[in-house]
Each structure stands twice: as C-alpha cells, then as structure tokens.
Amino acid sequence: MKNEKENFETDRYEIADFENTYGRYLEQIKHIFSVLHEGICISNAEGIILKVNPMYEKLSGLAPGLLLGKNVKILNRGDCVYQKPDADIELSESMHGIYKGPVSPLVLSRKKPASSIQTTLGGKANLLHGYPLFNESGEVELVITFIRDISQFALYKETQMAYHKNLSHNFDFVLSDVSIKREFRPDYIYNSPPMHKILKQVKNIANTDVSVLILGETGVGKGEIAHLIHAKSSRANNILFKADCASIPEALIESEFFGYVRGSFSGAEKQGKQGYFEAASSGSIFLDEIGELPLLMQSKLLRVLQDKEVLQIGAVEAKKVDVRIIAATNVDLINAVEEGTFRRDLFYRLNVCVLNIPPLRERKEDIIPLAQSFLERYRIKYKKNVHLSQSVEKLLLAHSWPGNIRELNNLIEGLVINCDGKQISVSDMPILLRNKTEGENLVDFATREENSNRSLKDIIADIERELLQKALDEHGSYSKVAEIYGLDRTTVARKIKPRE
C-alpha cells in the first residue's frame, strides 16, 4: 500500500496529465469559469481535485491553488477517520477535515448525479450538485461539482416571497382593468408627421423576427408600440409577455427570466419553475426599461439574443427558445455604454431596428385625438356622459406634458371622475396646470406689438377683462366666475365692462 507521500506524488502527476489531456478545452472555458457566480470543481475517479474556479475557492475559504491535487477524502470531516498526512507533505494540518458532506464520493459510488449540503469549519453551509462524466467504457472518468452559498438562497427566498406577495396585492386590479385595456387598445392614435413615420416603420418590421429597440421618454407610449408590433406580426396569436426590468428585485431577475430546475436550492418549488422566456415561447417578450438591467443579466441576455437559448438555474444543458425580443428604455444607451453601465455588445445586438418615439410636446397634433380617446374610455368605464370644452382643449394644447401620454391619460381619468356636470371646464382643471398655462398666455398677450405704447395699467385691465370674459362665456354666470377668481360679483361685472 502506497504511503501518503507516494499518493501525493501520484496526484501531482495526474494534475499535469490532466492539464496535458484537457488543456485545449480548459483554455477555451477558463474565461467562462472566472465569471460564473457558481463554484465549479472538477475531480477524477480517485477523488483528486483537478480544477476549480475562483468562486469555488472563495466559497471554500481557502487561498487560490491550495485545493488542487488534494483528495476530497482527506478534506472531509465526516464520520470516517482518515489518516493524517505526513508532515513533509504540502497539505497543511489546517486544511485537514475542513469539509463535511462532499458530494463526489456519492457520485462515484452511485454513478449518477447527487446532491448534498456541505459545511465548513466556520459553520458556513454550501449546496453541492455533482454530475458524473463517463468514458467510452462506461466508467466514471470525471466528476463535475457545482457549489452555491445557501445563505444566498435564503435571501433569494425571502425576496421572492415579498415580490410575489406584492404581485398578489395588485392581481385583482390587473384583472379588473384588463378588459378595459383590451377593449380600448387603439391601433394607435396619431395625427402628427413624426408618428406617421414611426407607424410606417412598425408596418415594415412587424412581420419580421428581428429584435426591436424602442426609445423615448417615460410615458410616450413605448408599451403601446410594442403591443402594436406584436399584434401585426405572425406571432399575434401567441403571448406577448411583458417583463419590467426596473421593478424585479435584482436577486430574483435570473430566476424570473430563466427559471430553475427541480432541487436547485432549498425552498425552491419541487417541480422547478419556468422563466419568462420559456413562458413567451412562440410569442414575443417585451423587456421594458432594459436600461435598468444589471450588467450580469445583460451578459446572460446577450446569450439569448445570440444563441436563442436559456440556461435555467441548476441546469447543465441550455434550452432552445423561440421568442421575439422587443426592448424599450428611457435611458440614453449610448451614454450608458460610455459610462460602462450598459454592455457595448448587447447595445449593438439590440441596435438593429430602433424606434425613437418623440415626446408629446413635439407632436401637439396628437394631443386632442388622444384626449378624446381617453375621454371615451373613461366615459364608459365610469358611466358618465361628459365632454371637453373648447377652453380645456386650448389648455391641453398649451401644456408642455412632461409626463407625456401617461400624464394626459391620468389627467383625463381624474377629470371624468370629478366632473359633476356634462362639460369639463377650465375650473375642473388642476390648479397648477391651469395657472401655469394661463400665465404663459398672459405673457403672450402682454407682449403683443399693439401693446408696445400702452400703459401697464391698461394692459393689465385688458388681460383681466379677457380672462373674466372667457370664464363668463364658459360658465354663463357672474357668480361662478366670481367664485373661481375670488372676487365679488359686482367686481367681475365692472372689470368685464369695456372701457369707454
């Protein structure tokens, strides 16, 4: 029987032999090994550790290189007692028995995949999954072991529970609103030349399978354009799955996007879980706010774009997916690439068909048609027969709409809810919007050329008269106008009366 020193010399030879035999493969995958957030250990049929990645060394708590050439039996501190190595062997006593629960002996004895919980002397718990690789004779030649820190899964589970609890709170609202959205989702409401150009682009690209990148400020209607692309494509009869990249907790993004296999970690669903990309199979997936995606997930998304496949958590083989990707963001991706917050290669992959949606303030021709569309929606939803006065339409056209279409939609809904009569008037408008817009119109009035040689008192008097007369025309009552502007009725009548 060989002594420990002879065993160690044999181990050194096997390490060198391993490098010579498999070096060409290791050269190709060493960069992949270095970035994986799972620890990976490769051992042979005798239990000798031949290769580990940096994450494995980090999870083991040992300095780089100390695991190579060691037998997992020597490192184990289970029920079996192994002879201590001789003092002149480079395996230090501090490393002897640092683990409890190695998985490779199970894989070797059973000749099939196995899992175990590994604990270290410091009390740290790791989850191990071991897989055998067979030679041509059907014997186990190598064992590949994947290791993950269980504490991360505890955090994952807590985060996942909180995330899905939040989803459940909003589920009833989504169900109640979905029929409205389906009934009123327009082909797309537009009158402006910029949107005419955008819709022409949509028509050209919809029936292709090319990835689409939609750019624009928050609220400009990127989601509606994504729905329109899907509805006009050959995938229209299949699902359009929306994933809001900004709202998913970072700890959950990978599992939500790609899913996980059965037994991936403690607390996982027994049957495993399907990810968004699989759920969208044969359809389209809309990645909203893709500019908020963490860098690690950007690299994984790049694989989906390049290879049309996803790798579930805990899986060793990737799955092919047939899904069209439509992405959207309000982030300046060119600046994000320069700042290093967005991958350059992913940007170029997405930057094939780009739709840049202009803000609402740059397409005023669309404001009133959109407002009338929203008005019709909420008239039916809230069972109110109301309409917009001409003065309100003028205010809508004068507003700068920093929140774009979303702001307009919310405004119209609020006006319909709060309107007690059949006409939405200026007095029903939010006071900040009303005052700001009226103030801008007053400046325009005061700086007209015909006012250049008039006194300030006369200009102000005319401004007051114009404002009060408009209010009187709209409401038909001196008392209502007086209430709106905080005046008494006689003052309103006096200020409206033309100067002699």
PyMOL commands that set and color helices and strands:
alter all, ss='L'
color gray80, all
select helices_A, chain A and resi 4-35+54-60+72-75+93-95+104-110+150-184+193-205+222-231+250-258+276-279+290-292+295-307+333-339+344-350+360-362+364-381+390-398+404-418+426-428+431-446+449-451+456-475+478-485+489-496
alter helices_A, ss='H'
color red, helices_A
select strands_A, chain A and resi 39-44+49-52+99-100+114-120+125-134+140-149+212-215+240-244+259-260+273-274+284-288+309-310+319-320+324-329+353-356+387-388+423-424
alter strands_A, ss='S'
color yellow, strands_A
deselect
rebuild
show_as cartoon
